[in-house]
Structures are given as structure tokens and as C-alpha cells.
């Protein structure tokens, strides 16, 4: 293990100034139980072998790296490669930690999984894990996202999950987290809250990152095998930030590899028109941990907006806030328009339909390629766009 991962986060779950667990007293023993179980099982040969078997024989790992030849040619300059998490079973990186969380829950004697979801990919992945392990599943989803991501709602129900519509506030991801957390408080004895990203109270930011490290571990080895060297730039979209931490983990100790996180700029830089938390946020608390938060005039989490439901969160994983503060990762943005253009480009030029979340990092790569001739850019194609097809075609048509 690298020195970075050995020492980060600290025993209290802090990544520098960010992280921790500011829990209501009734939940403190339950989260301590999760932490102790993870610390024990993450060193257990039986647990690790079970997870390795699942990843190979159920998830379909390893996922490949694809050289995006046509997109590289039209973008000009750098050569663009994609880690194909869209080829992971259920269509996104989310299954990497959901199968592991469910396996953890099984070892803890839990019988139910509870979670929030935005774009539905986490909900589908956790419902899949629940079905695999024979557990109950309860997914909370904002009504706006349920309408926008209807195919994933159908998939969750087909997989046996109970989907709970959330109609409060903006009816999107933040409210879904609030609702799921409230439901979990009354069921913590028998259920595990399968948090969907590197967010939430300790130990989840560490635990989800560790389960997603498989992405970076595979990508580093595969890229060297393909090209004989490391990529010059590594990039991923950032909402909560699990897919980005997964990929970054393989290169975080390589000083010559620049790391880039791409946030959703939505329709403008005005508060309420985007979800670019690191770019425009400030220190604050949300969902029982400390991080960067987009705040309104009263200091509360601000409304957010993005074409990608999986990125519409007014906070960000505490490790991302830390990596931004120490300057290890460069965080930038892509607008809805840039992401939509990238969605069409990757589809028509490479035969790969990306999730709208992933389209943000595709937009970054095509934008930056011309500025870095002779360099290589490795992006995380974190999910496929099946879930977005109806929304995109009904709203924008077939051509950009």
C-alpha cells in the first residue's frame, strides 16, 4: 500500500481538514460497528477472495481500456484513452462498491440494504447486489430524477427493490440522501446504508474509495501494457466523486501524471445553475461530514442544476476537497452544452454511448487535447448512456 493510502484518512476519518462523522447519538454505535467490521474484513482472506470471485465471475472485471482513435483524430493534439467502466455489469462503476458493501452487510448479519440514488446507477447496482445476496433493498430517489431516469427506475423495480419517491425540496439527489438517511435511522439494527459515493460520515468515504481502487489498479497496469508508459493526464467527472477516486488511486503517487476532476457547470456560473462544488463552494457541513459545500445566502446547501442527475449534489467527497486544497488534483468544469456535444460525439465517432455524467469528462478531454500535442489523456468512462437515451432524444433530438 502506498504511503498516501496508509495514512489517509486518519483514524477519525479526516482527510486533512475534511471528513469525520458528525452523527446523531443513536447512529454512533451503528457506524462504529460498520467501521470495525470493515477494518476486520478488509484484511480477511475469505472476504477478499469472495470479492475477487464476484468481480471476475459476476461483474465481468477487468474492464478494458479503449483507445479512442477517431475522437483523438478529430480533437487534434493529445491521444485519448478511456477506462471502460461502462462495460462493468449494470453499466457503471457503482457495482464495484455496491457488491462489496452488500458482502460486508452479509458478514455483519444484516438483511436489508438502504440507499439514495440520483441518476439511478447506484440504485440499480445496489438492487443488483441485494438480489445476488438474497437481501431486501430500499432505494430513495427524487421525483425529478425518477422522471428523467425512468429506465433505471424500471430496472430497480425489476430487480426487486422498493423505490421510494422523494417529493421534498428540489426532488433530486440531496433530498434523496436526506430521505434515505431518515429511513435508515429506524432500521439500523437490521439494515446497512449503502452510501453511493465517497461521501457521508466516516468510514464511507474511505470504504467506498477502497472498493473503487480496482479501477485505478487495473487502469495503471493496462495502460502501461498498451503503451509502455504512464498517461500524461488522468481525468474523471466529479459529483460525489467515487469514479474519480477509483481512477485517481492508481496514479496518485505518480508526480508526473496530472490528475483532473471535471465538475458540472450546468447552464451558467450563477448559484443554482450549476453543481460545481469545488470550483465555487466553501467549507461547510453536509450529511454528517465536513467538506466543500455550495451555500445559499443563509448558509444552507444551495440548489444545484446539471444535465447529469448523478452529479447534482451541493457537496463533494471530503477526499476531493483535501486533494484540491493540497493541489494534487486540478479541478475544472464542463457545461451542460459541452457535455451534450460530447455525448453525441462519442456516440457517433466511436460507437460508445456515454452516460451524461461521463460525457463531462469526454468534453474535457476533447477540449484539452488540442492544447497538449503528443500527450496522452486517460479518462474514466464511468457509465453507459442507456439510462439517458429517452431524456436526450425527447429533449434534444438525435443530432447536436
Order of alpha helices (4+ residues) and beta strands (2+ residues): alpha-beta-beta-alpha-alpha-beta-alpha-beta-alpha-beta-alpha-beta-alpha-alpha-beta-alpha-beta-alpha-beta-alpha-beta-alpha-beta-beta-alpha-beta-alpha-alpha-beta-alpha
